[in-house]
Amino acid sequence: MTGDEIRRFYRSQRIIESGRHEIHTVLVNGKTSAVQGLFTGRLRDGRDVQIEFADFFEFDAEGLIKMRTSYFFVAGV
């Protein structure tokens, strides 16, 4: 996701109603970083969830997020 896509996502597409992210690991290498943790909260459809996640970030020259890629550890089969 890029800057405008991130803004649009959080304003209108995100399925999370409320919750918190518990960060377990942060790795940084130059202008990239990886974060791993656990999200606990409620979705807009009313379900309570606990979902492990991993986010990968790339930063621009000013240190702002240039790109973000997220993965969620949920059963897919």
Residue, then its C-alpha position, 0 to 999 in steps of 0.5 A: m500500500t502507498g500513502d493515499e491507499i493507506r489513508r483510504f484504507y483506514r478511513s473507509q475499508r478497514i474491517i476493525e471496529s476497535g482493538r489493540h496491537e501487542i507488538h512482539t518483535v520489531l526488526v529494522n534494516g536501513k529504510t525497511s522494518a518488520v513488525q510481528g505481533l498480536f491484534t486483539g479486538r472487535l470487527r465491524d460485524g461484531r466478532d471478537v478476534q485475536i489474530e497474529f500479524a506481520d507488517f513490513f514497512e519501507f520508509d522514504a528519505e524523510g522517514l515517512i511510510k512509503m509502503r506497507t504490506s501486512y500478513f495475518f495468520v488465520a486459517g485459510v484452508 
